[in-house]
Each structure stands twice: as C-alpha cells, then as structure tokens.
C-alpha cells in the first residue's frame, strides 16, 4: 500500500497524473535535478558513501568478467604449448579456441531465466562455481577430449557471468554515473586479458606438459573472490520489486541513493515500470512470445541491442586478441618469447584505453565514443591488412613492417576499448524495459558469443584461404558498416534514467527530436 501511495504522490508532484507533463513518462530527470540543487550542500557525506558503496558493488559484480578476459588472453599463448603437448591439429585448435564462445550462449540463456528466478546476485555466484569446475578440469586434462569438456563447462560459467553483471550494475547505479559503472565488466575483461598475457609470458619457460596447465589453472583464483562478494553486494532493487519485495527494495535503495527523497522517487519509477506492486502478482506475460511478436518499440530495442553485440565481435576483436601471436608470426616475429612479449604490449594498450572510456562515457556520451571507436578500428584494421600484405610481397622492410603491424594491432584494441568494447555492454543493459531486461540482455549476449565463436573458429581457415592480410581487410569493411549502424540505430542514452530510455524507442526514428525536447526540459528545470 505504501508503494502505491508513493507512486500516486510521485505522479501528482511530477504533473503526469493530470496530463500536465510535456512528454508523458519522461519526468524523473527534472525532479532529480531539483533534488540535486536543493541538497547539494547537505549530502556530501551520504552522497560520497552511497557512491563508494555502488562502486564496490560494481567491482565485485564484475569479477566474473576477469574470467572471460583471462581465458581469452591466456588461450592465445596456451594454444602454442597445447599443440606441442597434445599434438592437436589446426582444426582442433580452432575448435578449442572457439567452442567457449559458442557454448557460453547456453550460459547466457540460462542466466536470463535464472536471474529472474533466483536474483541477479545469486546468478553471479552460480556463474563463478560453474567456471571453477571447468577450469579445474582443464588444468588436469589428460587428453584433448577432457580438455574440451572442461572448456565447455567454463564457457557456460562465463556466459552466465558476462550476461548478468552489466544488468545488475545498471539496476543499482545512479543515472549520472551508470555508464561508467556499467563499463566495469569491460575493464575487468581487459584486465583479465592482460593477466592472461602476463601468465603466458611468465610460465612460457616451463615444460610443454606443465606450462599450459598452470596457465589455465590460475583462472580459478579470481572466481574465489566472488564468494566474498556475497557478503557485500545487495540484491538488485528492481528485481526485488518484481518479486513484490518493495520494502526490501527500499532498504537497498537507501544504501545506494543520496537522499530519502531520491529513494522514494526511484522506487516509484521502478514500481510503475514493473507494472505496479499492490499485493498481487506483477503482470505476467510470456517474455519469449513478446520477442517473437515484438511491438515496434521492442523491435527497435532488439535491433539496437542485438546489432551492437554482433558488430562488437564480427569486426574481429577476438581474432586480434586470440591469435595475436599468429598475426605477429606472420609479420616475421619467430621467437615464442618475443611473440608473447608483443601480446603483453597489446594487453597493456587494451587495458589502458578502457580507462579513457570510463572517464568520458558519462561526460561525452555514448554515440560520440562509438563513432571515434568504429572509425578508428576501421582505419587500424585496414592498416594492419595493408602492412601484412606489403610484408608478404616484400615491398617494405621487415623492421618497418613489423612496427606498423604491432602499432595497428595496438591501435585496433585501443579504439575498441574506447568505445565499442564497453558501450556494447552498457547499451545492452540499459535499453530494455524492466520486465524484459534480463532475458533481452541474454539474447544479445547470445549474439555476441555466437559471433565471437564463429570468428574464432574460422580465423585460421580464412587466413589459409585468403591470407591473414585479406582476412583483416574483411574485418575493416565490417567495421566500416558498423559506423553506419551506430548512426542509424543507436540513440544517445547519457544522463537518462532506465525508464526514460524506453521513451526514446517508443518514439521510433524520431528519438533525436525527443532528445532535443528532453534537453529543453532540462534547461527549463535548471532555470527554475
């Protein structure tokens, strides 16, 4: 009853109850700004405490992403030693590398349902347990068959974690810093990749039989810390509302909001978005039926979410990361230690530039960073293909060619980390309505993992068929197409609440006009 009264009071105060709203359903941002203005001098302590708490929660929720990054990074070096130890064929190498991405779609689909059933928090825990089991099997695998079994289990765990972390973080983060916090999983993916590269380099001096087992076994360590997260992070308040636990949701919001008034405003929005909570069940509708017969607004959301997830992978980032030793070897670097040292440089570059994205995503906005990212990737991939082609025809000196190749690979991962890498997960976690968010994000993650698997499992075959240079020319063309996609189908979501973002898609192709009207409303509120 309390939630209903709060909701009614919220509607009356915002003017939507009597039809006075300029844009129905888009009202909370102005109110939050008034709250910010009124309480600017009163809440430094509580405000900083709540931000620190959300910051810690985002870090713990992102730990599963370290596992994905570590696997991607470490496998690029492991494959060199596995091939020598187990004597696997080129096709088996592709299957070993790519099967994790393909099977992780199962984990993502399961996580969509599981996170709605048992909660976001416990799904994060489940993902870690599944990955630990798979990593242990891989570390002790006596044969290629057992190694694949462990990798499939690890893939399911990674799929669960990659899907649920951005959703959870988006649902607990304040609007003004949601982009930065939701980018944390991408930071940890990059950190994991870097740790994988360092692990490759550190243990490359051991015997072929032992080195790759230690490299893979170390992947268990990050997931152990996730157990500590269960004592720190709360459940998502939006999930609690869907489960009719409004008071528990209010309690969580008290810890992650800067004032009691903001708590009531956010809670009222969540209750309204969930369809109302008045003692009976929230409106139930077959989610997958909605996906099969989507409304125009939902269709636009699915195109945006699924499209950006697929473009993130089919532009070739996993090929660059997984097979960086292969690329550098094709450029003329023959020593294993030098190959792995060059990949460490790639890892440092990728991790460093994700920090740039974190600083800019809530200041500059999503779309400008996406434009910089996709255009930069297109140029870098083209230069990489050109340098490899010139080296292959001996039209450039080896030293210059190798330098350009390393620079182009580092440029590609740098531009990826500035925009497409983190913003892909940010957008997928914030554009869908509450009742569909978990499973829609899972569907997008499936597209991401399938695309990643297809690229990883076909890269060596494509290189053999059309050369490494030709393969990267194709990736460059795909990246160029992604620039057009970002312009046509991706709206700007900076500074908008999750509930406001729905209105952008309700308005269809006129979201630019709606954003202008929202900006006008903000100016009016500030003048008040």
C-alpha positions in Angstrom: 0.0 0.0 0.0 2.9 2.3 0.8 4.4 1.8 -2.6 1.0 2.7 -4.2 0.7 5.9 -2.2 4.3 6.8 -3.0 3.6 6.2 -6.7 0.5 8.3 -6.6 2.3 11.1 -4.8 5.1 11.0 -7.3 2.7 11.2 -10.2 0.9 14.2 -8.7 4.1 16.1 -8.0 5.5 15.5 -11.4 2.4 16.6 -13.1 1.7 13.4 -15.1 -1.4 12.4 -13.1 -3.4 15.3 -14.6 -1.8 15.3 -18.0 0.4 18.3 -17.5 3.6 16.5 -18.5 5.3 17.7 -21.7 6.4 14.2 -22.5 4.4 11.6 -20.6 6.6 9.1 -18.8 9.7 11.3 -19.0 9.7 13.2 -15.8 12.1 11.9 -13.2 15.3 13.6 -14.5 14.0 17.1 -13.8 12.9 16.1 -10.4 16.3 14.5 -9.7 18.0 17.7 -10.8 15.8 19.7 -8.4 16.8 17.3 -5.7 20.4 17.7 -6.6 20.1 21.5 -6.4 18.3 21.5 -3.1 20.6 19.0 -1.4 23.9 19.9 -2.9 25.2 21.3 0.4 23.6 18.7 2.6 24.7 15.4 1.3 28.4 15.2 0.7 28.8 12.6 3.3 25.9 10.4 2.4 26.4 11.0 -1.3 30.0 10.0 -1.2 29.2 7.0 0.9 26.5 5.8 -1.5 28.7 6.3 -4.5 31.6 4.4 -2.8 29.1 1.6 -2.0 27.9 1.3 -5.6 31.5 1.5 -6.7 32.4 -1.5 -4.5 29.3 -3.5 -5.6 30.1 -2.8 -9.3 33.7 -4.1 -8.7 32.5 -7.3 -7.1 29.8 -7.9 -9.7 32.4 -7.5 -12.4 34.8 -10.2 -11.1 33.3 -12.8 -13.4 34.4 -10.7 -16.3 38.0 -11.3 -15.3 37.4 -14.9 -16.1 36.3 -14.2 -19.7 39.2 -11.9 -20.3 41.8 -14.2 -18.7 40.6 -17.1 -20.8 40.8 -15.0 -24.0 44.3 -13.8 -23.1 45.8 -16.9 -21.8 44.5 -19.2 -24.6 46.4 -17.1 -27.2 49.6 -18.4 -25.6 48.3 -21.7 -24.2 47.5 -22.9 -27.7 51.2 -22.9 -28.7 52.0 -25.3 -25.9 48.9 -27.4 -26.1 49.6 -28.0 -29.8 53.0 -29.3 -28.9 52.0 -31.3 -25.9 48.8 -32.9 -27.1 49.7 -32.8 -30.9 46.3 -31.3 -31.9 45.5 -30.4 -35.5 44.8 -26.9 -36.8 41.0 -27.7 -36.8 41.2 -28.8 -33.2 43.0 -25.6 -32.3 40.1 -23.6 -33.8 37.5 -25.8 -32.0 39.4 -25.4 -28.7 39.6 -21.6 -29.0 36.1 -21.0 -30.4 33.9 -23.6 -28.6 34.0 -21.5 -25.4 32.3 -18.6 -27.1 29.7 -20.8 -28.7 28.8 -22.8 -25.6 28.7 -19.6 -23.5 25.5 -18.7 -25.3 23.9 -21.6 -23.3 25.1 -19.9 -20.1 23.7 -16.6 -21.2 20.3 -18.0 -22.0 20.2 -19.9 -18.7 21.3 -16.8 -16.8 18.4 -14.8 -18.3 15.9 -17.1 -16.8 17.9 -17.8 -13.6 18.5 -14.2 -12.8 14.7 -13.6 -13.0 14.1 -16.7 -10.8 16.7 -16.5 -8.1 18.0 -13.0 -8.5 21.0 -11.2 -10.1 23.3 -11.7 -7.0 23.0 -15.5 -6.8 23.3 -15.9 -10.5 26.7 -14.2 -10.3 27.7 -16.8 -7.7 26.4 -19.7 -9.8 28.4 -18.5 -12.7 31.6 -18.5 -10.7 31.0 -22.0 -9.4 30.5 -23.4 -12.9 33.6 -21.7 -14.2 35.7 -23.0 -11.3 34.7 -26.6 -12.1 35.5 -26.2 -15.8 38.9 -24.5 -15.1 39.9 -27.3 -12.7 39.1 -30.0 -15.3 41.1 -28.1 -18.0 44.1 -27.8 -15.7 44.2 -31.6 -15.1 43.0 -32.7 -18.5 45.0 -35.8 -19.8 43.7 -35.5 -23.3 42.1 -33.2 -25.8 38.6 -34.7 -25.2 38.7 -34.0 -21.5 40.2 -30.5 -22.2 37.2 -29.7 -24.4 34.7 -30.9 -21.6 36.4 -28.5 -19.1 36.3 -25.7 -21.6 32.6 -26.2 -22.3 31.8 -26.0 -18.6 34.0 -22.9 -18.3 32.1 -21.4 -21.3 28.7 -21.9 -19.5 30.0 -20.1 -16.4 31.5 -17.3 -18.5 28.2 -16.9 -20.4 26.3 -16.6 -17.1 28.6 -14.0 -15.7 29.0 -11.9 -18.8 25.2 -11.6 -19.2 24.2 -10.8 -15.6 26.9 -8.4 -14.4 26.0 -5.4 -16.6 22.3 -5.9 -15.9 22.9 -5.9 -12.2 25.2 -2.9 -12.2 22.8 -0.9 -14.4 20.0 -1.6 -12.0 21.9 -0.4 -8.9 23.7 2.6 -10.4 22.6 6.2 -10.2 21.7 7.7 -13.6 24.5 10.2 -13.7 27.3 7.6 -13.4 25.5 4.5 -14.8 27.6 4.5 -17.9 30.9 4.5 -16.0 29.8 1.8 -13.6 28.3 -0.4 -16.2 31.6 -0.3 -18.1 33.3 -2.0 -15.2 32.8 -5.5 -16.7 34.7 -4.4 -19.8 37.5 -3.0 -17.6 37.8 -6.4 -15.9 37.7 -8.3 -19.2 40.6 -6.2 -20.3 42.4 -6.7 -17.0 41.8 -10.5 -17.4 43.2 -10.4 -20.9 46.3 -8.6 -19.6 46.7 -11.1 -16.8 46.4 -13.9 -19.3 49.2 -12.4 -21.5 51.4 -12.0 -18.4 50.7 -15.5 -17.3 51.7 -16.8 -20.8 55.0 -14.9 -20.7 55.7 -15.8 -17.0 55.2 -19.6 -17.4 56.5 -20.0 -21.0 59.8 -21.2 -19.7 58.3 -24.3 -18.1 58.0 -27.7 -19.9 55.3 -28.0 -22.6 53.4 -30.5 -20.4 53.2 -28.3 -17.3 53.2 -24.7 -18.6 49.7 -24.6 -20.2 48.1 -26.4 -17.2 49.4 -23.8 -14.8 48.3 -21.0 -17.1 44.7 -22.4 -17.2 44.6 -23.4 -13.6 45.4 -19.9 -12.3 42.0 -18.9 -13.8 40.3 -20.4 -10.7 41.8 -17.7 -8.4 39.6 -14.7 -9.5 36.4 -16.7 -9.1 37.3 -17.5 -5.4 37.0 -13.8 -4.5 33.4 -13.8 -5.8 32.5 -15.7 -2.7 33.4 -12.6 -0.6 31.1 -10.6 -2.9 28.0 -12.3 -1.5 28.7 -10.7 1.9 29.0 -7.2 0.3 26.6 -6.7 -2.6 22.8 -6.4 -2.2 20.2 -7.8 -4.5 19.0 -5.6 -7.3 16.2 -3.3 -6.1 14.4 -3.7 -9.5 14.4 -7.5 -9.1 13.1 -7.2 -5.6 10.2 -5.1 -6.8 9.4 -7.7 -9.5 9.2 -10.2 -6.6 6.8 -7.9 -4.7 9.5 -7.2 -2.0 9.0 -3.5 -2.1 10.3 -2.8 1.5 13.5 -4.8 0.8 13.9 -2.8 -2.4 13.5 0.4 -0.4 16.1 -0.8 2.0 18.6 -1.4 -0.8 17.8 2.0 -2.4 18.6 3.7 1.0 22.1 2.3 0.7 22.7 3.3 -2.9 20.9 6.7 -3.1 21.9 10.1 -1.8 18.7 11.1 0.0 15.4 9.7 1.2 13.5 11.8 -1.3 15.6 10.3 -4.1 14.8 6.8 -2.7 11.1 7.4 -3.0 11.4 8.9 -6.5 13.4 5.9 -7.7 11.2 3.4 -6.0 8.1 5.0 -7.5 9.6 4.8 -11.0 10.6 1.2 -10.6 7.2 0.2 -9.3 5.5 1.9 -12.2 7.9 0.3 -14.7 7.3 -3.1 -13.2 3.5 -2.7 -13.7 2.7 -1.8 -10.1 3.0 -3.8 -7.0 -0.1 -3.9 -4.9 -0.1 -7.2 -3.1 -0.8 -9.2 -6.1 1.5 -10.6 -8.8 3.0 -8.3 -11.3 1.6 -8.5 -14.8 2.9 -11.7 -16.3 3.4 -12.1 -20.0 5.3 -14.7 -21.9 8.6 -13.0 -22.5 9.7 -15.1 -25.4 6.3 -14.5 -27.0 7.0 -10.8 -26.9 10.3 -11.4 -28.6 8.7 -13.5 -31.3 5.9 -10.8 -31.8 7.6 -7.6 -30.7 6.0 -4.2 -30.6 7.6 -1.5 -32.8 9.4 -0.1 -29.8 10.7 -3.5 -28.7 11.7 -4.3 -32.2 13.9 -1.2 -32.3 15.4 -2.1 -28.9 16.2 -5.7 -30.2 17.8 -4.3 -33.4 19.9 -1.9 -31.4 20.9 -4.4 -28.6 21.5 -7.4 -30.8 23.2 -5.4 -33.6 25.7 -3.7 -31.4 26.5 -7.0 -29.7 27.2 -8.7 -33.0 29.2 -5.8 -34.5 31.4 -5.9 -31.4 32.6 -9.4 -32.4 32.3 -9.7 -36.2 34.7 -6.7 -36.6 37.4 -9.1 -35.5 38.4 -8.1 -32.0 38.6 -11.7 -30.7 40.7 -12.7 -33.7 43.1 -10.0 -32.9 43.3 -11.0 -29.2 43.2 -14.8 -29.5 45.5 -15.0 -32.5 47.9 -12.1 -31.9 50.9 -14.5 -31.8 49.7 -15.8 -35.2 49.5 -12.3 -36.6 52.9 -11.3 -35.3 54.4 -14.6 -36.5 53.0 -13.9 -40.0 54.6 -10.4 -39.8 58.0 -12.1 -39.2 58.5 -12.5 -35.4 59.7 -16.0 -34.9 60.7 -16.3 -31.2 58.0 -17.6 -28.9 59.2 -15.2 -26.1 59.1 -12.2 -28.4 55.7 -13.2 -29.7 54.3 -13.3 -26.1 56.1 -10.1 -25.2 54.4 -8.4 -28.1 51.0 -9.7 -26.9 51.7 -8.3 -23.4 52.1 -4.8 -25.1 48.7 -5.4 -26.8 47.2 -6.3 -23.4 48.6 -3.1 -21.7 47.2 -1.0 -24.5 43.8 -2.5 -24.4 43.6 -2.1 -20.6 44.9 1.5 -20.6 42.4 2.8 -23.1 39.4 1.3 -21.4 40.1 3.7 -18.5 39.8 6.6 -21.1 36.3 5.3 -21.9 35.3 5.2 -18.2 36.3 8.8 -17.8 34.4 10.0 -20.9 31.3 7.8 -21.2 29.1 9.9 -18.9 30.6 13.2 -20.0 30.9 13.0 -23.7 28.1 10.4 -24.2 27.8 7.0 -25.8 27.4 7.9 -29.5 30.5 10.2 -29.9 32.7 7.5 -28.4 31.1 4.9 -30.7 31.9 7.0 -33.7 35.5 7.5 -32.6 35.8 3.8 -31.8 34.4 2.3 -35.0 36.1 4.8 -37.3 39.4 4.2 -35.6 39.0 0.4 -35.7 38.2 0.6 -39.4 41.4 2.6 -40.1 43.6 0.4 -37.8 42.3 -2.9 -39.4 42.9 -1.6 -42.9 46.4 -0.5 -42.0 47.0 -3.9 -40.4 45.9 -5.7 -43.6 47.9 -3.4 -45.8 51.1 -3.8 -43.7 50.8 -7.6 -43.7 50.2 -7.5 -47.5 53.2 -5.4 -48.1 55.4 -7.6 -45.9 54.1 -10.7 -47.8 55.2 -9.2 -51.1 58.4 -7.9 -49.6 57.5 -4.3 -50.6 58.5 -2.9 -47.2 61.5 -3.6 -44.9 60.7 -6.2 -42.2 61.6 -3.8 -39.3 59.2 -1.1 -40.6 56.5 -3.7 -41.4 56.6 -5.3 -38.0 56.5 -2.0 -36.3 53.4 -1.0 -38.3 51.7 -4.3 -37.6 52.3 -4.0 -33.9 51.1 -0.4 -34.0 48.0 -1.3 -36.0 47.1 -4.2 -33.6 47.5 -1.9 -30.6 45.5 0.8 -32.3 42.7 -1.6 -33.1 42.4 -2.8 -29.4 42.8 0.8 -28.2 39.9 2.2 -30.3 37.8 -0.9 -29.4 38.4 -0.2 -25.7 37.5 3.5 -26.0 34.0 2.8 -27.4 32.6 -0.3 -28.9 34.0 -2.6 -26.2 32.4 -1.1 -23.0 29.5 0.7 -24.6 28.2 -2.5 -26.1 27.5 -3.9 -22.6 26.3 -0.5 -21.3 23.7 -0.2 -24.0 22.5 -3.8 -23.7 21.9 -3.4 -20.0 20.0 -0.1 -20.2 17.8 0.0 -23.3 15.3 -2.8 -22.4 12.3 -2.4 -20.1 12.5 -3.9 -16.7 10.2 -6.9 -17.3 12.3 -8.0 -20.3 15.7 -6.7 -19.3 17.4 -9.9 -18.1 16.3 -12.2 -20.9 16.7 -9.5 -23.6 20.2 -8.9 -22.4 20.7 -12.6 -22.5 19.6 -12.8 -26.1 22.0 -10.0 -27.1 24.8 -11.8 -25.3 24.0 -14.9 -27.3 24.5 -12.9 -30.5 27.8 -11.7 -29.1 29.1 -15.1 -28.1 27.9 -16.8 -31.3 29.7 -14.1 -33.4 32.8 -14.4 -31.3 32.8 -18.2 -31.7 32.3 -18.0 -35.5 35.2 -15.6 -35.8 37.5 -17.6 -33.5 36.7 -20.9 -35.1 37.1 -19.7 -38.7 40.0 -17.3 -38.4 42.8 -19.8 -39.2 40.8 -21.3 -42.1 40.1 -17.8 -43.5 43.8 -16.9 -43.2 44.7 -20.1 -45.1 42.2 -19.4 -47.8 42.7 -15.7 -48.4 45.8 -14.8 -46.3 46.0 -13.0 -42.9 46.0 -9.7 -44.7 42.9 -10.5 -46.7 41.1 -11.5 -43.5 41.8 -8.2 -41.9 40.6 -6.3 -44.9 37.3 -8.1 -44.5 37.2 -7.1 -40.8 37.9 -3.5 -41.8 35.0 -3.5 -44.2 32.7 -4.9 -41.5 33.9 -2.2 -39.1 33.1 0.4 -41.7 29.5 -0.9 -41.9 29.2 -0.7 -38.1 29.8 3.1 -38.3 26.6 3.4 -40.4 24.7 1.1 -37.9 25.7 3.3 -35.0 24.4 6.4 -36.8 21.0 4.8 -37.8 20.1 2.6 -34.9 21.8 3.7 -31.7 20.3 6.6 -29.6 22.1 8.6 -27.1 21.3 7.4 -23.5 23.6 9.6 -21.5 22.0 11.2 -18.4 18.7 9.4 -18.8 17.1 7.0 -16.3 16.4 3.5 -17.4 12.7 4.3 -17.5 13.3 7.4 -19.7 15.3 5.4 -22.2 12.2 3.4 -23.0 10.6 6.6 -24.4 13.4 7.0 -26.9 12.5 3.8 -28.5 8.7 4.4 -28.2 9.3 7.4 -30.4 11.0 5.4 -33.1 13.3 7.1 -35.6 12.4 10.5 -34.0 14.5 9.9 -30.9 16.8 12.8 -32.0 13.8 15.1 -31.7 12.8 13.6 -28.3 16.4 14.1 -27.0 16.2 17.8 -28.0 12.9 18.1 -26.1 14.4 16.4 -23.1 17.3 18.9 -23.3 14.9 21.8 -23.4 13.1 20.4 -20.4 16.5 20.2 -18.5 17.2 23.8 -19.3 13.8 24.9 -18.0 14.3 22.9 -14.8 17.7 24.5 -14.3 16.2 28.0 -14.8 13.5 27.2 -12.2 
